[in-house]
Amino acid sequence: MSSSKLPVSRSQVGEPVGTGDADISSYRQMYTMMYRIRQCEEQLNAVFARNLFPGYIHSYLGQEGCAVGVCSALRKDDCIVTTHRGRGHYLAKGMQLKPMMAEMFGRATGVCGGRGGEMHAADPAVGILGGNGIVGGGIPYAAGAAYSALLDGSDRVTVAFFGEGASNQGSFHEAMNIAAAWNLPLMFVCENNLYGEMTPLKEISRETDIAKRAIGYGVPGEAVDGNDVLAVREAARKAVARARAGQGPTLLELKTYRRGGHFQGDPCNYRTREEEAYWKSRDPVDLFRAVVLKAGVFSEQEILSVEAALTTEITEAIEFALASPDPVPADALDHVYAL
Amino acid sequence: MTIKNYCWALIDAMREEMERDKDVFLVGEDVAAAGGAFGASRGLHKAFGPLRVRDTPISEEIIVGLAVGAAMTGKRPVVEIMFMDFFGLCLDQIANQAAKMHYLYNGAFRMPMVIRTTVAVEMGIGPHHSQTLESWVGHIPGLKVVMPSSPRDAKGLLKSAIRDNNPVIFIEHLALHKMKEEIDDSEEVLIPIGKADVKRTGRDVTVVATGLMVQKALDAAAVLAGEGIEIEVIDPRTISPLDMDTIATSVQKTNRALVVTSAHKPFGFGSEVAAEIMERAFYHLDVPVRRLTPPFTPQPFGKGFEKFLHPDADRIATNVREMLA
């Protein structure tokens, strides 16, 4: 099992968890966001099971530590580009919940009026430059957003989120090369969830440590336990600091696991139940929950109350989406061209 | 008035727009110190510095990706893809990303970006440097596609393309780069995208020609005039959105239409124009619409093959005579 290669995360081996007010506040925010994403994914799966979801669900379940860890190192004006599996990034970067949810259902109240749907949402006000239906399709234009910051003389950073599947697209190579050559303020964040659609990484790549590829481009590469949100945040902060200081790109590989299939309903007959059980035992939300409880960030009672509130929040967002009108079909004719 | 060739008209257009708007920048292979593989960015690197005029790796997907992301974040990039044959390497960024961003995200992003590229028919440089592929991009909603046939049109359309808030594919026939024309430098030359130009008026046959074929149609017109035949030569200038009003109006006058392109016939621009004429002016037609194109083959190396394959003034004239017979 690939898990044998996992880096050991510091927070889980008892490395001190910060206890200052700022730390406590940020842990609360991070746990809240992780649990929000978790509820979002679990409840959407339940809606899908009831046949109330229009289209595919590409579940982010199990990868919450990645989105939350990275986005908690970013500013509002920093940009992100994400993938077909982008809901965690949308929420963690600040997209409003109800318009995000309605977009997933393709409703008129969605952040993009329902025309983007489950794989495509964007909100320039918080630096979200879109999801994608093309694996690796977002990485090249993330480089463009990063170049824009250079032209502006801004210290704004752009993050390209992608999976290990996209790391075998030419777009990844081309973007890594130019970002290194031009010192672009761009972070490459590879969430290595071990499966590109339904194919295990080890079947299609000899070297399964994606972070090592950074060496070939002359940039720093770091593999991090993607299920340890504090380790992810720490690595992301270093990479962001490098980018802001004009020191160019970093490749972060976040070792994680896609708890669900490629899409909801995928029988996952290409992997073992033992492997799934192992990763369930390393669930990022459970792990961080233990950390925050141990550190006294929340009392047992407080955390239950926060979780209950988030559960309700997601239920209400889904109800909002389901109750929202469909887009007017004739609006399909709008916005083909900008004025 | 100054006499400019097509290539310098392009440079003037970029210089003027870069002076006018600091958000305009140019990236591509060899565009900086070298001044462009075909000399079409000479002087710009020196004038605007290394950030605004920059050489890229030979990585077409990232070249277009730079434009997409920069446009989404407020810039007005111009990128150069050396030959249109290389579009195969970057079509995802063009067709799936650039073309759809404004639409998909409900107008949240504008996409002001220009992809300059060349078609090198009649240069004799073989199958990967000679294809006229406007159909690849003309088929995609969200893209605008222009193909100027003269220096003045090239300048005016490039300036309009840079100011347009949509992705514009700007196709230059490389054989036209040395073509000269008088351009008045004292006035601002802006040619609207989506507007055809009647290059020569005539009563007998409407000849719709694009890019390099416009000159061949005009050459044919001169020969035919000696025989008392007056053809109307229409250059759409913009492939998409296509100005069919101008074409249909002309066909309603002449009752005959011939479309001449260096692109292939099947699924090509000529087929599109022919179908539109059927829909708009069928009852005005005295004879079927004709398409004159190269045969459906790849293009082998060398000018001998090219001369055999491509439409020329003689063939245009022959077709016109047949349509009037």
Boltz contact constraints between the chains, C-beta under 6 A:
constraints:
  - contact:
      token1: [A, 112]
      token2: [B, 105]
      max_distance: 6.0
  - contact:
      token1: [A, 112]
      token2: [B, 106]
      max_distance: 6.0
  - contact:
      token1: [A, 113]
      token2: [B, 106]
      max_distance: 6.0
  - contact:
      token1: [A, 115]
      token2: [B, 106]
      max_distance: 6.0
  - contact:
      token1: [A, 116]
      token2: [B, 104]
      max_distance: 6.0
  - contact:
      token1: [A, 120]
      token2: [B, 104]
      max_distance: 6.0
  - contact:
      token1: [A, 122]
      token2: [B, 105]
      max_distance: 6.0
  - contact:
      token1: [A, 122]
      token2: [B, 108]
      max_distance: 6.0
  - contact:
      token1: [A, 124]
      token2: [B, 108]
      max_distance: 6.0
  - contact:
      token1: [A, 129]
      token2: [B, 72]
      max_distance: 6.0
  - contact:
      token1: [A, 134]
      token2: [B, 92]
      max_distance: 6.0
  - contact:
      token1: [A, 134]
      token2: [B, 96]
      max_distance: 6.0
  - contact:
      token1: [A, 137]
      token2: [B, 92]
      max_distance: 6.0
  - contact:
      token1: [A, 137]
      token2: [B, 97]
      max_distance: 6.0
  - contact:
      token1: [A, 140]
      token2: [B, 61]
      max_distance: 6.0
  - contact:
      token1: [A, 140]
      token2: [B, 62]
      max_distance: 6.0
  - contact:
      token1: [A, 140]
      token2: [B, 65]
      max_distance: 6.0
  - contact:
      token1: [A, 140]
      token2: [B, 93]
      max_distance: 6.0
  - contact:
      token1: [A, 141]
      token2: [B, 65]
      max_distance: 6.0
  - contact:
      token1: [A, 141]
      token2: [B, 68]
      max_distance: 6.0
  - contact:
      token1: [A, 141]
      token2: [B, 69]
      max_distance: 6.0
  - contact:
      token1: [A, 141]
      token2: [B, 97]
      max_distance: 6.0
  - contact:
      token1: [A, 142]
      token2: [B, 69]
      max_distance: 6.0
  - contact:
      token1: [A, 143]
      token2: [B, 65]
      max_distance: 6.0
  - contact:
      token1: [A, 143]
      token2: [B, 66]
      max_distance: 6.0
  - contact:
      token1: [A, 144]
      token2: [B, 65]
      max_distance: 6.0
  - contact:
      token1: [A, 144]
      token2: [B, 66]
      max_distance: 6.0
  - contact:
      token1: [A, 144]
      token2: [B, 68]
      max_distance: 6.0
  - contact:
      token1: [A, 144]
      token2: [B, 69]
      max_distance: 6.0
  - contact:
      token1: [A, 144]
      token2: [B, 70]
      max_distance: 6.0
  - contact:
      token1: [A, 145]
      token2: [B, 69]
      max_distance: 6.0
  - contact:
      token1: [A, 145]
      token2: [B, 73]
      max_distance: 6.0
  - contact:
      token1: [A, 147]
      token2: [B, 66]
      max_distance: 6.0
  - contact:
      token1: [A, 147]
      token2: [B, 70]
      max_distance: 6.0
  - contact:
      token1: [A, 148]
      token2: [B, 70]
      max_distance: 6.0
  - contact:
      token1: [A, 148]
      token2: [B, 73]
      max_distance: 6.0
  - contact:
      token1: [A, 148]
      token2: [B, 75]
      max_distance: 6.0
  - contact:
      token1: [A, 151]
      token2: [B, 51]
      max_distance: 6.0
  - contact:
      token1: [A, 171]
      token2: [B, 61]
      max_distance: 6.0
  - contact:
      token1: [A, 174]
      token2: [B, 59]
      max_distance: 6.0
  - contact:
      token1: [A, 174]
      token2: [B, 61]
      max_distance: 6.0
  - contact:
      token1: [A, 174]
      token2: [B, 62]
      max_distance: 6.0
  - contact:
      token1: [A, 175]
      token2: [B, 62]
      max_distance: 6.0
  - contact:
      token1: [A, 177]
      token2: [B, 57]
      max_distance: 6.0
  - contact:
      token1: [A, 178]
      token2: [B, 57]
      max_distance: 6.0
  - contact:
      token1: [A, 178]
      token2: [B, 62]
      max_distance: 6.0
  - contact:
      token1: [A, 335]
      token2: [B, 102]
      max_distance: 6.0
  - contact:
      token1: [A, 335]
      token2: [B, 103]
      max_distance: 6.0
  - contact:
      token1: [A, 335]
      token2: [B, 107]
      max_distance: 6.0
  - contact:
      token1: [A, 336]
      token2: [B, 103]
      max_distance: 6.0
  - contact:
      token1: [A, 336]
      token2: [B, 141]
      max_distance: 6.0
  - contact:
      token1: [A, 336]
      token2: [B, 142]
      max_distance: 6.0
  - contact:
      token1: [A, 337]
      token2: [B, 166]
      max_distance: 6.0
  - contact:
      token1: [A, 338]
      token2: [B, 102]
      max_distance: 6.0
  - contact:
      token1: [A, 338]
      token2: [B, 110]
      max_distance: 6.0
  - contact:
      token1: [A, 338]
      token2: [B, 165]
      max_distance: 6.0
  - contact:
      token1: [A, 338]
      token2: [B, 166]
      max_distance: 6.0
